[in-house]
Amino acid sequence: MARAKDAGPAAKGKAARKTGRNTASPAADKVAREAEGTAPKPAGRRPAAGGAGARMRTEPGARAEASERKRPSPADPLPVGEALDRLPTGRRPDGRMLYGRTVTLEPIDPARHREALYEASHGKNDPHGRIWTYMAYGPWVDYLAFRDWLEAQARSRDPLFFAIVPRITRKASGMAAYMNIRPEAGVLEIGSIWFAPVLQKTREATEAIYLLMRHAFEELGIRRLEWKCDSLNAGSRAAALRFGFTFEGIFRKHMVVKGRNRDTAWFSMTDDEWPSRRAEFQRWLDDDNFDATGRQKTALAMPPVQP
């Protein structure tokens, strides 16, 4: 039989309990009890109802329940645009003349306009061809090449070109067009605009744009008018804002023009914005806003777009 001194701490603890003698230190007694599995377990905290343990048990079910709640019913309606009280008229521009106080917009007639337009935009009037820097066409090597191009544009209906003719000179000094015409959606664009140096930054130039806008909104019944230009064309971008258009963003790598990349800046105006812009155009264009030399007294200042 093994001696008590050769037994381990657990055996000593058992012998001590049987005889009622304390043969081991409290520490040794504790070790013995742990070895036997009879030591009382320390009181521990039970997991709270919302604790990690509870989450582990309920999370899968909770996720499934939340997913079920978020899943739309086939009967739930999806968001759609507001219904229109009045559908677009579907009218296309018919090429009528547009009359203003200081300028007339005439449908392109090569026999009437070609010589004046070529002279205003070539040679001494634009020796470096700056007018055509951001345009998809021009300048032309000679008058005959320009004549042929103008005759082709006169046959087009989209774009539909106008000659800009100041009343004081009665000589065509620029061009503009309605383009990307979508009557079923009530959308069109004013584009292909160029002004000869003599017409740039004048009352006549501003009125020409006003006439195009007024005809589009009030007689063609469009909902949206667009203005697009090369994103690097600072002059055109500034003009769009001055005329009351809203910048919408840049279409990157939108076009290739004359072998170069073109990112396009997009602007728009809507029919509900037009009345306030028309009022400001009319105020600015009034004779009382210009002195005897034709200089403006106050600048064109469009009201901000209402959210």
C-alpha positions in Angstrom: 0.0 0.0 0.0 1.4 3.3 -1.0 2.4 5.7 1.8 0.5 8.8 2.4 3.6 10.9 1.9 4.0 9.4 -1.6 0.4 10.2 -2.6 -0.4 13.3 -4.6 -2.2 16.4 -3.2 -5.6 14.9 -4.2 -5.0 11.7 -2.2 -3.8 13.7 0.8 -6.9 15.9 0.7 -9.2 12.8 0.6 -7.4 11.2 3.6 -7.6 14.4 5.5 -11.4 14.7 5.0 -11.9 11.0 5.9 -10.0 11.4 9.2 -11.0 14.9 9.9 -7.4 16.0 10.1 -6.1 19.0 8.2 -3.0 17.5 6.7 -2.6 20.1 3.9 -2.4 23.9 3.7 -5.4 25.8 2.4 -3.7 26.2 -0.9 -3.0 22.5 -1.2 -6.5 21.7 -0.1 -7.8 23.9 -2.9 -5.6 22.2 -5.5 -6.9 18.9 -4.2 -10.5 19.9 -4.5 -10.0 21.1 -8.1 -8.3 17.9 -9.0 -11.2 15.9 -7.6 -13.7 18.2 -9.3 -15.4 18.9 -6.0 -14.2 22.5 -5.6 -17.0 25.0 -5.8 -17.1 26.8 -9.1 -16.8 30.6 -9.0 -20.0 32.5 -9.4 -20.1 33.8 -13.0 -22.4 36.3 -14.7 -25.2 34.9 -16.7 -25.4 36.4 -20.2 -27.7 39.3 -20.3 -30.8 39.1 -22.4 -29.3 41.3 -25.0 -25.7 40.2 -24.6 -23.4 38.5 -27.0 -24.7 35.0 -26.2 -28.2 36.1 -26.9 -27.2 37.8 -30.1 -25.5 34.7 -31.2 -28.6 32.7 -30.7 -31.0 35.2 -32.2 -29.1 37.0 -34.9 -29.8 34.6 -37.8 -33.5 34.7 -37.1 -33.5 38.4 -36.6 -31.7 38.9 -39.9 -34.2 36.8 -41.7 -37.1 38.7 -40.1 -35.6 42.1 -41.0 -34.9 40.9 -44.6 -38.5 39.8 -44.8 -39.7 43.2 -43.6 -37.6 45.1 -46.2 -38.6 42.9 -49.1 -41.2 44.8 -51.1 -44.4 43.1 -51.9 -45.2 42.5 -55.6 -48.3 44.6 -54.9 -46.3 47.6 -53.7 -46.0 50.4 -56.4 -42.6 51.3 -57.7 -41.6 55.1 -57.9 -42.4 56.8 -61.2 -42.4 60.3 -62.5 -45.3 62.6 -62.1 -48.1 62.4 -64.5 -48.3 65.2 -67.0 -51.4 67.4 -67.3 -50.4 68.4 -70.8 -48.3 66.2 -73.1 -45.8 67.8 -75.5 -47.3 69.4 -78.6 -45.1 67.5 -80.9 -44.6 70.6 -83.1 -41.3 70.9 -85.0 -39.8 74.3 -86.0 -41.0 75.1 -89.5 -38.3 77.6 -90.4 -40.4 80.8 -90.1 -38.6 84.1 -89.7 -38.2 85.4 -86.1 -38.4 89.2 -85.7 -36.9 91.3 -82.9 -36.3 95.0 -82.3 -32.7 94.9 -83.4 -32.3 91.7 -85.2 -34.1 89.2 -87.5 -33.5 85.5 -87.7 -33.9 84.3 -91.3 -33.9 80.7 -92.5 -30.7 80.1 -94.3 -30.9 81.1 -98.0 -27.5 80.6 -99.7 -28.3 83.0 -102.4 -29.0 85.8 -99.9 -26.6 85.0 -97.1 -23.5 83.2 -98.4 -21.4 86.2 -99.4 -22.1 88.2 -96.2 -21.6 85.2 -93.9 -18.3 84.3 -95.6 -17.0 87.9 -95.5 -18.0 88.3 -91.8 -16.2 85.2 -90.7 -13.1 84.9 -92.9 -10.1 87.0 -94.0 -9.5 90.3 -92.2 -12.5 89.8 -90.0 -11.1 86.6 -88.4 -7.6 86.2 -89.7 -6.7 83.4 -87.2 -10.0 81.5 -87.5 -10.8 81.8 -83.8 -14.6 81.7 -84.5 -14.2 78.0 -85.6 -11.9 76.8 -82.8 -14.6 74.8 -81.0 -17.0 74.3 -84.0 -17.3 70.9 -85.8 -16.7 72.7 -89.1 -14.8 75.7 -90.5 -12.9 77.6 -91.5 -13.0 77.0 -95.2 -10.2 77.2 -97.6 -12.1 79.5 -99.9 -15.5 81.0 -100.7 -16.6 78.1 -103.0 -16.0 75.5 -100.3 -18.1 77.6 -97.8 -20.8 78.1 -100.4 -21.1 74.3 -100.9 -21.3 73.7 -97.2 -23.9 76.4 -96.7 -26.1 74.9 -99.5 -26.0 71.6 -97.7 -27.1 73.2 -94.4 -30.0 75.0 -96.1 -31.4 71.6 -97.1 -31.2 70.2 -93.5 -34.2 70.1 -91.1 -32.2 68.9 -88.1 -30.2 71.0 -87.5 -32.4 73.8 -88.8 -30.2 76.8 -89.5 -30.9 80.5 -89.2 -28.9 83.5 -90.4 -28.6 86.3 -87.8 -29.2 89.6 -89.5 -28.9 92.9 -87.5 -31.5 95.4 -88.7 -29.1 98.3 -88.7 -26.8 96.6 -91.3 -29.1 94.2 -93.0 -26.1 91.9 -93.5 -26.0 88.3 -92.1 -23.3 88.3 -89.4 -23.8 84.9 -87.7 -25.7 81.7 -87.5 -27.6 79.5 -85.1 -29.7 76.4 -85.3 -32.4 74.3 -83.7 -30.9 70.8 -83.4 -31.5 67.4 -81.7 -35.2 68.1 -82.1 -37.4 65.6 -80.2 -41.0 66.9 -80.5 -42.5 63.8 -78.9 -40.5 64.6 -75.7 -40.8 68.4 -76.0 -37.0 68.8 -76.2 -34.6 70.6 -78.5 -31.2 72.3 -78.4 -30.0 75.6 -79.5 -26.6 75.0 -81.1 -24.1 75.6 -83.9 -24.0 79.2 -82.8 -21.3 81.5 -84.2 -21.2 85.3 -84.2 -18.9 87.4 -86.4 -16.6 89.7 -84.4 -18.8 92.6 -85.3 -21.8 90.9 -83.6 -20.1 89.5 -80.5 -21.2 90.9 -77.1 -23.9 93.1 -78.6 -27.5 93.7 -77.9 -28.3 92.1 -81.3 -26.5 88.9 -80.3 -28.4 88.6 -77.0 -31.8 89.3 -78.7 -31.1 86.6 -81.3 -30.8 84.0 -78.5 -33.9 85.4 -76.8 -35.9 85.0 -80.1 -34.9 81.4 -80.4 -35.8 80.7 -76.8 -39.1 82.5 -76.9 -40.2 80.7 -80.1 -39.2 77.3 -78.7 -41.1 77.7 -75.4 -44.1 79.8 -76.4 -44.9 78.6 -80.0 -43.3 75.1 -80.2 -44.4 74.2 -76.6 -41.2 72.5 -75.6 -40.5 71.4 -72.0 -36.7 71.4 -72.1 -34.2 73.6 -74.0 -30.6 72.4 -74.2 -27.3 74.1 -74.7 -24.1 72.1 -75.2 -20.6 73.1 -75.9 -17.0 72.0 -75.6 -16.1 71.9 -72.0 -13.0 74.1 -72.8 -15.1 76.8 -74.5 -15.2 79.3 -71.6 -17.0 81.9 -73.7 -19.9 79.6 -74.5 -20.2 78.3 -71.0 -20.3 81.8 -69.6 -23.0 82.8 -72.2 -25.2 79.8 -71.2 -25.2 80.9 -67.6 -25.8 84.5 -68.5 -28.8 83.5 -70.6 -30.3 81.6 -67.6 -29.4 78.0 -68.4 -28.5 75.6 -65.6 -25.2 73.6 -65.7 -25.9 69.9 -65.6 -22.4 68.3 -65.9 -19.7 67.1 -68.2 -20.1 64.2 -70.7 -16.6 62.8 -70.8 -15.1 61.7 -74.2 -18.4 62.6 -75.7 -17.2 63.4 -79.2 -14.3 63.5 -81.6 -14.0 66.9 -83.3 -11.4 67.6 -85.9 -9.4 64.7 -84.6 -9.4 65.9 -81.0 -11.3 64.6 -78.0 -14.2 66.7 -76.8 -15.7 66.6 -73.4 -19.1 68.3 -73.6 -20.6 70.7 -71.0 -24.4 70.3 -70.8 -26.9 73.1 -69.8 -30.6 73.2 -69.8 -33.7 75.4 -69.2 -37.2 74.1 -68.5 -40.6 75.5 -69.3 -41.4 76.3 -65.7 -38.2 78.4 -65.5 -38.9 80.3 -68.7 -41.3 83.0 -67.4 -38.8 84.5 -65.0 -36.1 84.4 -67.6 -38.3 86.0 -70.3 -39.1 88.8 -67.9 -35.4 89.5 -67.3 -34.7 89.4 -71.1 -37.5 91.9 -71.7 -36.2 94.2 -69.0 -32.7 94.1 -70.3 -33.7 94.5 -74.0 -35.9 97.5 -73.4 -34.7 100.7 -75.0 -34.6 102.4 -71.6 -31.7 100.1 -70.6 -29.4 101.6 -73.2 -27.9 105.0 -73.5 -27.5 107.1 -76.6 -24.3 105.2 -77.7 -26.0 101.8 -77.3 -24.2 100.8 -74.1 -26.2 98.9 -71.5 -27.1 100.6 -68.2 -27.6 97.4 -66.2 -26.4 93.9 -66.9 -28.6 90.9 -67.7 -29.1 89.2 -64.3 -31.1 86.0 -64.3 -32.9 84.9 -61.1 -31.5 81.8 -59.5 -33.1 78.4 -60.2 -35.7 77.5 -57.6 -35.2 74.0 -56.1 
